[in-house]
Amino acid sequence: MKLNYEKIMAYDPGDIAVRYTKNDSILYALGIGIGMDPTDAGQLKYVYEKNLEAFPAMASVLGWMGRLTDPEYGIDERKVVASDLGVAWHAPLPAEGELVSRPRVKEIVDKGAGNAAIIRMERDLFDGSGTKLATIRNSVLARGHGGFGGRLTTLAEPPAVPEGSPDLTCDLPTPPNLALLFRLNGDTNPIHVDPERARAAGFPRPLLHGAASFGIAAHALLRTVADYRAERFVSMEARFARPVFPGETLRTEIWVREDEVSFRCRSVERGEVALNNGLLRLNSGSDA
């Protein structure tokens, strides 16, 4: 199956209406493991309708353009996994509301015959007044789809994680059914729920969504370096290095350099780095 560069680059879903309720905000938070300590006030404000707040990383699942599953795109969806994810916040995300998503395909990277293709996408979220709330950038890696003749063959180097021991660590456990919860946010790829489909894709069992791992990392960072003050988050990005399996504990290793925070996450049980090249930018918080 040969990737159809022209078709993918021409993909234009138009504006996507995004409607979500307080229950949707709560479901997202539960889907990244928030609320496992129901007495923690920092977590409770994301899962209890009293004074409910939207968890900032929820922007990453709103207005998603979906998977390119039509055969005309020349993509074997069994070979597609998340590659990286980044969110920039421009204004607070409401706990419920009606937004508009404007998605687009940015570029496709050709890693060469026998290697992968990387499809890079971007979307902006606007509220009803036209205020931009967030910009989401994400890529998917289509294994074995390189060699289609793409002009771009390399990517800029990602943010480097410092050498040496981290300044902080945060361990967050995940329940075994977490992927079953998270898929209700809209990513119904069967490799996250169907053991046979996961094995056909080369995984021993269903894996957690990359966006869920990203959300867990955001929780760890919000907890350790921002005191659960979401207004301090300016932008966050990371690359997906290895899968996370539901039921594992995700350890976020953190290096703080004033308002720039480097991080990576690893599975405690297997010792493998799952998210790498992470960078969180904070505002000073002095006026918050």
N, C-alpha and C positions, 0 to 999 in steps of 0.2 A: 504494500500500500504506500503510494507516494503522496507526501504532503502537498496540498494545493495552495501554494503561496498566495496567488492572486485572489482566490476565493476567500481565504482567511483575512487577508488585509482589507478586503472590500466589505467585510462583515460589519453591518451597521444596524443594531437593533433599535436605534432611536432612543428617545427618552423613555425611561422605565419608571412607572409610578411605584412608589414604595409606601405601603401602609402597614403600620405595626402598632400593637397595643402594649399596655403595661405587662400583660401576660407574656407577650413575645420577648420583652426585655428581660423578664424573670427567667424565661426558658433559656435564653442565651446564656445568662449568668450560671444557671444550673448546668448547662452543657459544657462549661469550662471548669466545673468543679467548685464554683463559689457556693458557699452555704454549707460546706462539709463541717464547719464549726458554726452551728446556728446561734451561738452566744457571742460571736465576734461582731461588734457593731460595724466595723469596716466592711465586712461581707454582707451583713444583714440589709444594708441600704440598697443592695443590688437585687435582693430576692424577696423583699417585703414591700407590699404596695404602699405602706405608710412612708411618706417622704421618699418614694422610690427614685433612684437615679439610674440612668442607662450606663452600663459599663462601657468605657470609651472604646475598647476594641470591638464592640458590637458593630461599629461602622464597617468592619471588614466583611460582614456577611450581608449587609444591606445593599440592594440594587445590583447584585451580582448578575453578570450577563449570561451565566450558565455554561455548561460544557458544550464543546463543539462536536456533537455526536452525529450530525448528518454525514453520510458517506461522501458527499461532494467535497468535504474538507480534506479527505484523505488521511484521517487520523484514526488509529486503532486505539480506542479509549482504554483498552486493557493495559496499554503501555504508558498511560499518562499519570503522572504524579505531580503534586505541588512542588514548586521549585523555590519560590521566595514570596515574601509578603511584606508590605509596608503601608503604614497609615500616617497621614499628616492631618492634624486637627486644626481647624480654623475657627470653630465656635463650638460651644457645648452641644452635645447630642441630646435631644429631648427623650424622656422616658417613653413617650408615645407620640405619634404624629403621622403626617403625610409628607413625604419627601419626593424629590425627583433625582434619579440617577442618570448620568450621562456617560455611558461607557464607550470605549474605543479600543481597538487593537493597536498597540504602539509599534511593535516590530517583531520579527521572527529571526532568531539567531540560528544559523546553520553550522552545526559542529562537525559536519563532514560525514561522508558515507560510513555507515555502520555505527555512527554515534547518534547523539540526540539532536533534536530541535527544541529550542526554547521559545515559547510564545509568550510575549510580554503584553499585558493589558493594563488599562488605567481607567478610572472612573471618578467623577466628582459627585458629591451628594449636596443637594440644595434644599432648603426649606421653602415653604410657600411664599415667602417674601423675596426669594431669590438669593438669600444669603448662603454662601458656600460654607458647609459645615465640615466637610472632610474630603480628602483626596486619597484614594486607595490604589496602590500599585501592586500587581501580583503577576507572577509568571508560572507557567506549567511546563514541565519537562516531558517531552514525548520521546521515549526511548526508542532508538532505532529508526528515527524519522529524519535524520540528517542526510545530506547529499542531495537535497532538492534544488540546489542552485541559488541559495540565498546569498545576498550581498554582504550581510553582516555575519561575521564568523567569531567574534570575540565580544566579551562584555567588560565593562570597567571593573576594576578590582573592588571587592566588597570591603566594608569597614573591617579593619584588623582587630582581633581580640588581643589584649596585652598578654605578654608572657608573665609567668610567675603566678603566685597564689592569688585568688580573687580577694577583694576586700570584704565581700559579703556572700553568703549563700542562702538560698531559700528552697526547702524541700516541700513540694506539694503533691500529695497522693492523688491518684485518679481512681474512681470506681470502675469495676469491670464493664459496666454497661454505659460508659460515658459516650462512646461513639453512637449508640442508639439514641441518646438524647440529642447530641450535637447535630445529627443529620436532619433533625426537625427544623433546623434553621435554613434548610434549602439545598444542602449538598447531599444528594441521595446516591452518590457513587456506590455501587454494591460492594466494592472492596473494603468498605468500612463496616459491613454488616453480614455479608455472605461468605462463609468459610471457603466454599468452592471457588468463588470468583477471586478471593484473595490469593488462594494457592495458584490459580491460573496466572495471576499477575506476578508470581514469584515471592509471595509473602507467606509465612507459616500459618498465619491467622489474620482475621480482620484487624486493620490498623486504625489508629486515631487520625482524624482529619488534621492536616497541617494547620488549618486556621484555628482548630481547637488548641493545638500545642502553642500556637502564637498567643492565644488568649490566656492560657495558663501562665506563660512567661510574662504577659502584661500584668496579670494578677500578682505574680511574685515581685515585679518591679514596683507596682503601685503600693504594695505592702511594705517593701523594704526601704525604698528611697523617696517616696512621695507621701507617706503617711495617709494613704487612701484618699489623697486629694487629686482627683482626676483632672482638675483644671491646670495642673502643673505639666501634664503631658503635651508636648509640642509635636513630636513625631517619633515613630518607632519602626524599625525594619529588622528583618532577619532572613537567613537562608535556611532551607530545610536540608539537613545533611543525612539523617537516618530516620526510619520510622519510629514512632512511639506506639506502644500497644496499650489498650485500655487495661487498667489495673496496675500499671507501673507508677512509680514515683518519679516525678520530673524535678531534677535539681537545677536551679538557675544559679549560675556562677556570675558574679557581678563585680565590675571594676568601676569605681566612681571617680570621674575627673571633672569636678565642679558640676556644670549643667549638662555634661555629656557622660552617658553611662553605657559602657560596653558590657555585653553579656553573651553567654551561651548556655544551653540547657543540655543535660544528659540524663539518660535513663539510669537511675540508681541501681536497678537490678542487673543491667547488662553492661553498665559503664560506658556505653556508646554516646557520643555527642549527637544529639538529635536536631537541635537548632544551633546554628553557628553564625559568626559575623554579625551579631546583634548590636544595634545601636539605638539607644533611647535619648532623645533630646528633651530637656526640661526647661521651663521658664524658672526664673528665680524664686517665684512664689512670694515675693516680698509684699505684693499688693493683693494677695489672695486672702 
